[in-house]
Structures are given as structure tokens and as C-alpha cells.
Amino acid sequence: MNWKDRIEVNPAVLVGKPIIMGTRISVELILDRLADGWTMEDVLASYPHVGREDVLAALSFASELFKEETFVAVGKVNT
């Protein structure tokens, strides 16, 4: 799956944060929910207009971002 088919950035929506296409659900929100211990099923039940492929695209997008960046937020890691 190519996350570019499901994730978009639109400056007019959520101040340009990456979102699931056609929604106001941000990649950040999906990642926060999963980090809080939500399961895929929890996310899908709470956001019925988001599909399994959308959640996987959000994860893929975040993963690709980290692969491309050359910095580590040391202050965040070592606190």
C-alpha cells in the first residue's frame, strides 16, 4: 500500500497537518490513540469513516518520516 493514496496535507484543514484523505482525522490523532493502547478495532469503531487501510497508511507515513529524518529529538528521549 502507498500511504500517498490515503494521506494528504491541506493548509485549509487542521492547519496543514497530515490527515486521512476526505476527513479531518489527523495522522497524529491515529498515532496518539494507538500509543494510548487502542487497538485497530478501537480506532475503527470510534471513527467509522476511517478504514483499516487508512490506519495502516498513517503508520506507514510516520515510519517513512522517521526513515528520512537525520535528527533525533534527544531532549524527548532522555527526559
Backbone as CSV, one residue per row, in Angstrom:
resi,resn,N_x,N_y,N_z,CA_x,CA_y,CA_z,C_x,C_y,C_z
1,MET,0.846,-1.182,0.000,0.000,0.000,0.000,0.889,1.242,0.000
2,ASN,0.474,2.238,-0.720,1.170,3.506,-0.774,0.402,4.509,0.070
3,TRP,1.025,5.014,1.140,0.327,5.947,2.020,-0.107,7.209,1.273
4,LYS,0.570,7.534,0.180,0.246,8.746,-0.579,-1.154,8.671,-1.189
5,ASP,-1.711,7.469,-1.281,-3.070,7.311,-1.792,-4.122,7.628,-0.723
6,ARG,-3.698,7.772,0.548,-4.659,7.928,1.641,-4.382,9.090,2.583
7,ILE,-3.187,9.653,2.515,-2.814,10.749,3.409,-2.623,12.004,2.575
8,GLU,-3.147,13.120,3.086,-2.975,14.377,2.381,-2.655,15.500,3.367
9,VAL,-2.083,16.564,2.828,-1.834,17.772,3.600,-2.554,18.895,2.882
10,ASN,-3.439,19.547,3.612,-4.215,20.646,3.055,-4.136,21.795,4.058
11,PRO,-3.495,22.903,3.700,-3.344,24.012,4.641,-4.679,24.522,5.199
12,ALA,-5.773,24.262,4.515,-7.084,24.724,4.971,-7.726,23.766,5.981
13,VAL,-7.099,22.603,6.208,-7.657,21.618,7.138,-6.636,21.331,8.230
14,LEU,-7.041,21.550,9.469,-6.194,21.294,10.642,-4.809,21.939,10.508
15,VAL,-4.789,23.143,9.993,-3.560,23.936,9.860,-2.477,23.197,9.071
16,GLY,-2.890,22.350,8.148,-1.945,21.658,7.288,-1.326,20.401,7.861
17,LYS,-1.876,19.890,8.974,-1.372,18.621,9.498,-1.750,17.502,8.533
18,PRO,-0.929,16.468,8.431,-1.301,15.327,7.581,-2.583,14.678,8.103
19,ILE,-3.510,14.416,7.198,-4.811,13.848,7.560,-5.147,12.678,6.653
20,ILE,-6.107,11.880,7.103,-6.682,10.849,6.253,-7.521,11.569,5.197
21,MET,-7.285,11.274,3.938,-7.981,11.965,2.846,-9.482,11.974,3.049
22,GLY,-10.055,13.141,2.809,-11.501,13.277,2.882,-12.058,13.356,4.291
23,THR,-11.172,13.453,5.293,-11.619,13.547,6.683,-10.886,14.697,7.369
24,ARG,-11.211,14.892,8.626,-10.470,15.806,9.482,-9.734,15.000,10.562
25,ILE,-9.475,13.744,10.275,-8.771,12.857,11.195,-7.284,12.920,10.851
26,SER,-6.480,13.396,11.799,-5.056,13.558,11.533,-4.280,12.269,11.795
27,VAL,-3.150,12.170,11.120,-2.223,11.070,11.377,-1.824,11.112,12.850
28,GLU,-1.601,12.298,13.360,-1.236,12.470,14.764,-2.284,11.852,15.691
29,LEU,-3.546,12.070,15.426,-4.618,11.514,16.251,-4.581,9.989,16.233
30,ILE,-4.421,9.414,15.044,-4.358,7.955,14.927,-3.182,7.418,15.741
31,LEU,-2.011,8.030,15.579,-0.830,7.582,16.319,-1.008,7.741,17.823
32,ASP,-1.608,8.844,18.243,-1.865,9.053,19.682,-2.762,7.964,20.250
33,ARG,-3.819,7.633,19.522,-4.745,6.608,20.013,-4.032,5.255,20.136
34,LEU,-3.264,4.899,19.123,-2.538,3.629,19.172,-1.501,3.639,20.294
35,ALA,-0.835,4.769,20.493,0.144,4.889,21.583,-0.519,4.793,22.943
36,ASP,-1.780,5.188,23.025,-2.535,5.092,24.274,-3.043,3.677,24.537
37,GLY,-2.769,2.762,23.617,-3.171,1.381,23.812,-4.413,0.956,23.063
38,TRP,-4.980,1.863,22.262,-6.143,1.495,21.471,-5.732,0.430,20.458
39,THR,-6.634,-0.449,20.174,-6.405,-1.443,19.125,-6.911,-0.878,17.797
40,MET,-6.574,-1.564,16.740,-7.092,-1.200,15.420,-8.619,-1.175,15.473
41,GLU,-9.201,-2.175,16.129,-10.661,-2.271,16.220,-11.244,-1.076,16.988
42,ASP,-10.551,-0.630,18.038,-11.000,0.547,18.799,-11.047,1.782,17.897
43,VAL,-9.990,1.971,17.140,-9.915,3.132,16.244,-11.034,3.061,15.209
44,LEU,-11.205,1.906,14.600,-12.230,1.767,13.560,-13.634,1.962,14.118
45,ALA,-13.875,1.494,15.333,-15.196,1.650,15.947,-15.466,3.105,16.318
46,SER,-14.439,3.817,16.754,-14.609,5.207,17.185,-14.668,6.185,16.019
47,TYR,-14.045,5.811,14.922,-14.004,6.673,13.738,-14.467,5.858,12.534
48,PRO,-15.786,5.657,12.401,-16.304,4.755,11.366,-15.979,5.171,9.927
49,HIS,-15.651,6.431,9.712,-15.307,6.870,8.356,-13.820,6.655,8.051
50,VAL,-13.093,6.018,8.991,-11.690,5.657,8.780,-11.619,4.143,8.639
51,GLY,-10.925,3.681,7.612,-10.795,2.246,7.373,-9.454,1.704,7.833
52,ARG,-9.358,0.394,7.844,-8.123,-0.285,8.241,-6.942,0.197,7.403
53,GLU,-7.144,0.339,6.122,-6.079,0.796,5.222,-5.637,2.213,5.556
54,ASP,-6.570,3.042,6.053,-6.229,4.404,6.462,-5.293,4.391,7.669
55,VAL,-5.588,3.545,8.637,-4.747,3.442,9.832,-3.365,2.932,9.447
56,LEU,-3.322,1.930,8.590,-2.030,1.411,8.130,-1.264,2.472,7.342
57,ALA,-1.964,3.283,6.575,-1.319,4.362,5.832,-0.732,5.394,6.785
58,ALA,-1.431,5.691,7.867,-0.908,6.633,8.871,0.379,6.093,9.480
59,LEU,0.406,4.814,9.793,1.616,4.189,10.341,2.747,4.206,9.317
60,SER,2.431,3.907,8.086,3.426,3.896,7.022,3.994,5.295,6.798
61,PHE,3.138,6.298,6.835,3.563,7.686,6.681,4.549,8.059,7.791
62,ALA,4.202,7.760,9.032,5.075,8.085,10.160,6.402,7.340,10.063
63,SER,6.347,6.097,9.694,7.553,5.298,9.538,8.474,5.897,8.482
64,GLU,7.911,6.281,7.371,8.718,6.866,6.299,9.338,8.188,6.735
65,LEU,8.595,8.977,7.492,9.129,10.238,8.001,10.389,10.004,8.828
66,PHE,10.327,9.047,9.726,11.473,8.764,10.585,12.654,8.216,9.795
67,LYS,12.394,7.477,8.752,13.485,6.951,7.923,14.199,8.066,7.181
68,GLU,13.476,9.119,6.842,14.042,10.202,6.055,14.723,11.266,6.901
69,GLU,14.350,11.380,8.162,14.918,12.420,9.013,16.292,12.016,9.525
70,THR,17.153,12.999,9.699,18.508,12.730,10.185,18.712,13.203,11.616
71,PHE,17.667,13.610,12.296,17.807,14.083,13.655,17.108,13.149,14.621
72,VAL,17.502,13.249,15.864,16.824,12.549,16.941,16.512,13.588,18.000
73,ALA,15.296,13.629,18.461,14.891,14.593,19.485,15.433,14.113,20.828
74,VAL,16.727,14.312,21.034,17.421,13.808,22.221,16.741,14.276,23.497
75,GLY,16.304,15.508,23.513,15.624,16.041,24.699,14.356,15.275,25.039
76,LYS,13.671,14.767,24.041,12.453,13.980,24.264,12.782,12.570,24.739
77,VAL,13.856,12.014,24.222,14.223,10.631,24.533,14.858,10.514,25.909
78,ASN,15.663,11.478,26.282,16.442,11.398,27.519,15.824,12.167,28.674
79,THR,14.536,12.290,28.729,13.928,13.004,29.853,13.367,12.042,30.859
